[in-house]
Amino acid sequence: MNEHLFKMIFYFETDAISEFDVIQWAMNQYVNGNNTESMMQLASITKNDKDKVRTLLEQSLKDLGFDYPSKQSLGFYRAKLVSHEIIKGKLLPERGCRIIGRIGSNLEWPVILKEFGLLNKQLTDHENMQLTQEELSKAILSSANKLIDNVNAYLNLKDK
């Protein structure tokens, strides 16, 4: 699955885009030759019914040879987006680390996010803090870069 498609699904699941946006995507797919029955049904929806759109989107993806992203995959993708914000300087490393820490905790600390678990512990356990603030920020930036690569590999995301 390419990253553009994965991002659309992520935004749909997080309510950052509407059902209409997914229906528009399906219309474009249908017009451009993905003429499956499920794609036609998805492109033809006239009411914004999120459950129906999701069901037909899942089937359309299956017809295209893709699985619908799991809760874990969507969480990894969110962590990747947060990592990008940290690296670009749009989000303080400590704040981004806490956000990724919540994602990791919600997903019961899969290996791909465990490093952020350790960094979060450093942020909250001031008595046993082993790193200076500067070292911690650098470690978070380094971990953010690794996380992006690991998520891309795990999700097998390809550029558009």
N, C-alpha and C positions, 0 to 999 in steps of 0.2 A: 504494500500500500504506500502511495506517496504521501509526503508530509502534508501537502495541501488538503488531501482528503481526510487524513487523520485529524488535522486541525479543525476542519469543518465539523466532524463528529464530536470532537472535544467541546467546541463552542456550543453545539446543539445540546449536548448533555449538561452543560453548565449554564444554559439559558442565555448565553451571550449572543446567540443568533436565534431567530424564530423558525418555526416550522416552515414558514413561507420560503426562507432561504434554502432549506433542504429541498423543498418542492422545486424551486428554481434550478437548483443543481441537477435534479432528476430530469427536468425538462431539457436542459442543455445536454445531458448525457444521452437522452433519447434521440434528440435531434442529430447528435453527432455519431449515431450508429449503435449505441447500446440499447437495442430494441427488445429487451426482455419484457416479459409480462409484468414482473414486479416493478420494473423501472417505469413502464407505462402507467401502472396503477398509482405509483408514487407521484408521478408528474401530473396525474389527473385529479389529485385530491383538491377539493374546493374548501374544506373546512380545516381550520387549524386545530387538529386533534393530535397532540404530541404522541400518544400511545400508538395510534394508527400509523403516523409518520415513522416512528421508530421501528415498528414491526416491518413495514415495507422497506425502510432503509436497510434493516438487517438482511432481508431477503435479497434486495438489490445488490448488496455487498457480496452476499454468498454467490449470487449469479455471476459476479465479476471475479470470483475466486478469493474473496477476502472474508475473514472472520470479523464480527463486530467486536470492537475493543472491550476488554474486560475492565472492571473497576480498577484493578491493579495497573493495567496499561494506561488508563486515563490518569491515574494518580502519578505514574512515572512521567507522563507527558506534562502534567502541571508542574512537577518538580523541575523538569527541563526548562519550561518557560520562566520559572522563578530564577533558575540558574542564569539564564540569559540576562535577566534584569539586574542580577548581582554583578555580572561581568561588565555590563554596559554602564554601571554606576548609577542606574536608576533606582536601585534598592540597596540600602545599607547591608553589608554582608551579614551582620548579626540578625537583622530583621528577616532577611531571606533564609538564613539558616533556621530560624524559628518556624517559618512557614513550611519549609521542607521537613523539619522535624515533626510537625503536626501531620503532614502527609505520611511520613514514615510510620508514625505511631498508629494512625488510622489503618494502615495496611499491615500492621503487626511486624514492622521492621524487616522487609525483604532485604536481601544482601545488597542490592543495588543502592539502597539508601542508608545502610548501617553506618557509613562514615559520618553522615550528618547526625546520627544518633550520638556518636562520641563527641562531635563538635557541640551539639546542643548541651550535653552534659557539662562541657567546659564553660558554656555560657551561663549556666544556672548554678553550678557548684563553685562559688567564688572561694570558699575555704580551701578546696583542693585544686584550684586552678593551676595548671602546669604551664600555660602559655600566656605571654603578654597579650594585651589587646591587639597590638600590631601583628604579632605572630598568628593570633587567632583569625584575624581578618584575612591574612595571606593564606592560611590553611583553608578557610571557607572558599576563597576564590579558586584555589587549586582544586578543591573538591567539586566545585561547581563545574569547572571545565571537564573533569573526569566524568561527572554525572551525565553531562550532555552527550559525550561519546558513548557511554554505557547505555543510555536510554535509546539513542539512535540504533545501536547494535541490537539491543534487546527487542525493540519494536520493528526492526528491519525497515526503518524509514528511509525512503529514497527521496532525493530532490525531485521537485515537480517534473 
